[in-house]
Amino acid sequence: MSDMREYVPFLAKETLVAAVHEATGIPVARAQAIIEFLTFRGKGGQEFWTQPLVSTGDPSKLYPVFGAVAAPPNLRFALERWMAQLKVKLNERGPAFEEYLRASLIEAVETSPMLSQVAKVIPRDYTFRCADKSFVQIDAVFCVGSQVFVVEVKCILEPTESTSIGTHRVAIEQAVEQAKTRVKLIDEHRDEFIEDMKQFGWRLPPEFHVYPLVAVSTVAHVGVSWDGVPVVDELVLSRFFAGSYERVGLNPGDFKVVQRTYHPFYTDAAEAEANAALYFEQPPQLQQYSEGLQLRKMPMYAVSEDDWGGLVADFVQG
C-alpha cells in the first residue's frame, strides 16, 4: 500500500471536501463527514465497493482505487449498501411510499388509452369495516371492471447480500399473508364491500372477483409469485394500464435503435378485464428473462476419503 502512489493518483482530502462543499452547498463539517464515510479504514461493515477512497497512512491523501462504483449497475448496489450501513429504515417511510404508489396508479389509470373509463383507484389508504366489527386496513385498492385488486405495499431495501436476501424474503412472506387476509375478509363480506365502494363511485357487480397483490419498492422478487400471490412494482402496475410494452433492437456498434416491436397486453377493455389477474401473475415483459434462465449444476468434490462431496445448483442467464 505504501507504493500505491506509483499506480494510482492521489486526491487531496482537503480538495475533495471543498468540492463537495461547493457542489452541494452543505456546511464544511458535513462535507468532511461524507468524505470520511466514503473512506475505507477496515472498520466493520465497510467494503471497498462502498468506501472507494483508500487512505495509506497520510491523512491528507486519499486514493480513489475503485472508481467503478460510479457506473451502473454498481451505483444502485452502492446506494443500497450505503443505506444499510447508515441503518436507514425504509419501513418508516412506508406511508410515504404507499401514497406515492397510489398517486402513480391514479395517473396510470387517468392516462390509460383504453382503461380510463373502466378502471378506478381508491385515492387514499382504506379501512374496510364490517357490521360484525371486523376490519382491515388496505394500502391500495384498484379495480379493472369487476376485477378488484387489494395491494399490500412494502418499502424495503434492495437485498445485496445473503442476510438481507433472507430479510427481504421474510418481508415478502409477511406481506403475502397480510394481503390474503384482507382478500379473505372482503370475500366473506361481499355485499358490505359492494355497498362501501359506492362512496368512491364504484358500482361493483355481485359476481366481482378480488385478488391479492404485493407491491415492493425493490427489483428483487418482482414478477415472481409467492404462495400464489403476485409480487409487482410500480412499473409492472403502471405498464398494464399503458396497454403494451416495447422491445427494441440495438446496433451493437453505436447502440442506435434499429428495430421496435410493440407487444400489446390486450385489444380492448373487456380483454383487459379478463386478463388482468394473469398479467400480474406473469408479466409478459418479464417472461423473456425468466424463460432465459437455465439450471446449472456444479459438483463439489471431496478432497479426501473423510471429506464430503456435494452439488451446487444455481440459475444462469442463457
N, C-alpha and C positions, 0 to 999 in steps of 0.2 A: 504494500500500500504506500510505502514511503516514496516509491518511484512512479506513482500514478501520474504525476505531472508530466512525465515523459510520453504518456499515451493519451491523456485527456486534458483539455484546457480547463483551468480552474476559474471559478467565478468568485469575485469578492463578495463576502456575505453582506457587507455594508451596501454594495451596489444593488444586490437583489432586494434588500429591504427597501431601499429608496425607490426601486422600480415598482414594487407592489404598492407602496405608499402613494406614489404619484399616479399610478394607473387606476387605483380604486378610490382614492381619497380617504382611506381609513387612517386612523392615527398610527404613528410610527411604532408604538408598542404592539399594536395588533399585527402590523406587518411583520415585526420581528417574531411574533408568536407563530405566524403562518410559516415563515421560513424554517423556524425551529421544528415545527410539526412535520415538515417535508424532509427533514434531515435524518438520515439513518445513523443511529448510535448504538444499535444492537439491543435496544430495550425490548422487553416482552411485548409481543403483538406487532412489532414493526416488521416491515417487509421491504425488500429492495424495490418491488414494483410500486409500492405506495409511498415510500420515502426515497425518492430518486436522487437526492443530494447526499453525497458522502463526505464526511469530514475525516481527515487523516492525521489529525493532531493539532494543526494550526487552526484555531477557531475563526480566523478571518478569511479562510479559504474553503470553498466547497466545490466538489467535483460532480458535475451532472452526468453520472455514469449511465443511467437508464432512461434516456430520453424517449424511448419508445412508449412510455406511459402516456404520452400526449396523443397517440394515434388510436383511432377507433379500431377494434372494439376495446382496446386496452383501457381507454379513458373511462368507459362505462364500468369496467371491472374496478378500476381505481376509485371511482366515485362511491361505489357500493362499499368497498373496503374502508374508505375514509369514514363513511357514516358509521360503519360498525366499530371502528377504532375510537370514534368520538362518542360511541354509545348513544347514537341518535335513535330515539324510539318512535318509529314511524306510526305505530299503533295509536300514539297520542294525536296524530294528525288524521286519524280515521274519519272524524266528522267532516273535515275539510275536503278529504278525498271523495267521500260519499256525495257531498254537494257538487263537487266538480264533475263526477261521473253522471249525476242526474242532469246537470246542465248540458253535458256532452250528448246525452241521449235525446234531450229535448231538441237540441239543434239538429241532430241527425234526422229526427222524425220530421221536423218542420221543413227541412231542405230535401227530403226524400222525393225523388221523381215520381214514385208510384204509391208510396205508403203514407203520405202526409195526411190523407183523409181517413185512413183506417187504423192507424197506429196511434197510441196515446201513452203518455208518461205521467205518473204522479209527480208533481214538481217538488215534493219535499219528502222527508222521511215519514213513514206512515205506520200508524199503530192500528191493527185490526182488533177491535174489542167485540166480544160476543156476549149474548144475553146471559150465558152461564158464568160470566165473569172471567173466562179465559181470554187471553190476549197475546199477541206477538207484535214486536216492533220489526219493521221491514225496512232495509236500507234503500231499496229502489224497486219499483214495480212498473212494468210496462206491458202493453198488450199489442198484438197484431191481430185485429179482428177478434175472434173468440179465443185466441191463444194467449194466456196470461203467463208472464214470466216474473218470478219472485227472485230478486237478486240479493245475495249476501255479499257485501263488499269488504275486501281486506286490503289494507295499506300496510305492506311489509317490505322488508329489504330483499333485494335480489340475492339468492344464495350464491356464495362464491367459494365455499369450501365445505368439507364433509359435515361439520357441526351445523352450519347454517342451512345446509340441504335438509338435514333432519328436522330442524326447527320449522323450516318452510313447509315440509310435508305435514307436520302436526297441525300447523295453522290451516292448511287446506282441508285436512280431515275434520277439524272442528267446524270450519265454515260449511262444509258439506252437510254435516249433521244439523246445523242451525237452519240451513236452507230447507232441508227435508222436513224439519219440524214445523216450519212456517207453512209449507205447502200442505202438510197433513191437517193442520188446523183449518185452513181455508176449505179443503175438501170435505171436512166434517161439518162445516157451517156454510155451505154453498149459497143458500138463499140469503143469509145475512150478508155475505160478501157482495153478492149482486146488488143488494139494496144499498150497501155502504159505498159502493163505487159510483153511485148516481151523483154523489156530492162533487165528483170530479168530471161529470159529464159522460161517464161510461154507461153504455147500455149493453151489458153482457147477456147473452142468451143462457137459458138454463143448462144447456149442454156444453158450456165453456170448459176448456182444459187448462190446467195450471201446472207449470213446470218450474223446478228449482234451477238456479244458476249460481255460480260463484264467480265474481269478478275481482281480479287482483291487480295490483299496481306493478307487478313484475312480468318478466317474459317467461320465466320458468313455469312449467305445467300448463301453460295456455294451449288450448286445443286438445288436451287430454282429459277425458272424463275420469272422475274418481267416484267409485261406488255408484255409477250410473248418473252422476251429476256433472254436467259440462263445466269446465273451467275456462273462462274467457277474460279478455281485457278490453280496454276502451276501443282499440282498433277493430277487434273482431265484432264488437257490438255495433259500432257506427258503420262499418262496411256493409253489414246486412241491409241497412236502410238505404245505402247508396245504390245497392242493387247489383253490383258486379265488382270484379277486380280485374286488374290489367297485368299481363305478363309481357315483358319486353325482352327483345334480343339485342345484345350489345356487340359491337365490333371490338374484339379483344385488343386491337391496336390503339384506337383513340377513344374507346368506350362510348362511342356515339350510338344512339338507339337506331337500329336498322329494321326492327320489326316490332309491332304492337299487336297483341292479341287480347281481346276483351272476352271475359268469361262471365256471362250473366248468371245470377243465382235463381232468378225467376223471370217470367214473362209478363205477369200481371199480379194484381193484389191478391187474387184468390189463390194463386200458386204460392205466393209468398207466405200467406197464412197457413197453407197446408204443409209447407216445407220448413217453417221457422224452427221448430224443435230439432229437426235433423241437421239444419245448418249449424246450430250452436253445438250440437254433439260432434259433428265432423266438419269444421270449417273448410270449405273447398280450397281456399288459398293456402292452407297449411298442409294439405294432403300430400303435395309433391315432396315435402320434407320427410314426413313420416313414412311414405312409401319408399323413399330412397334409403331408409335405414336398413343395414344388414347386420345380422348377428355375427360377432367374431369371437371365436373360442381360442384361448391361448393356454397351453399346458404349463403347469408349474412342476418341474421335475424335482424329485427327491435327490439330495446331494449325497446321501449315504443310505445304508440299509435301515438305519434307525430314524431317518428323516421321513417326512410325509410329503406326498405329492398332491397336486390339486389341479383345478381348472378355473381359469378366469374368463368370464364371459362379459362382453360389453357390446355396444352398438356403434357402428361407424357409418358415415355417410357414403353411400355407394356412388 
